[in-house]
Amino acid sequence: LLASASTDGTVKVWDPGRTWSGVDLPGAYPAARSADGRWLSACAQGEKRILVWDASTWEVAARIPFTGYVDSLSFDPAGARLVACDTVDQTLRILDARLGTELARVETRHGKLMQHGVFAAWSPRGQWIASGGPDGIPRIWDATTLEPGVDLPGHARPLGAGVWSPDGSRLATTST
């Protein structure tokens, strides 16, 4: 299944074998799917909360309060935790995806935003979190301690997205 999230306040779940799966969930940008496909999350920006759905029933499994503006969500490989990137206070927040509690928070140091464009991505094996934003520098964080690992300079413009290779050995990033 493919999930798309929109600023129109909906998350649509698509079945690539059909045009439309018929699942329309209340939520908004951004959305994330757990690696095993069991969980789907999206931020309901107007409600100031992140919703987590059980993908087998489409029932809401967790409602996680959030005070800023979430611009990126990513599940850890086990689907137990989420990393949320807050563009208001420039933090990465690690959240328990079932209980809805905040486990840790760290300032990203990516700079103030003039527009949205911060990303966070959990590595496939779970040991790293990558983030990026207006300063154009992808940062790699230790997922356990949230200590910064390495900065990867090279972009001249703000970052918009980042994705890990399936084995976690490479990170691809895009700039605006």
Summary of the structure (lengths in Angstrom):
residues: 176
radius of gyration: 15.4
end to end distance: 28.3
largest distance: 44.2
contacts: 568
relative contact order: 0.12
helix: 2%
strand: 49%
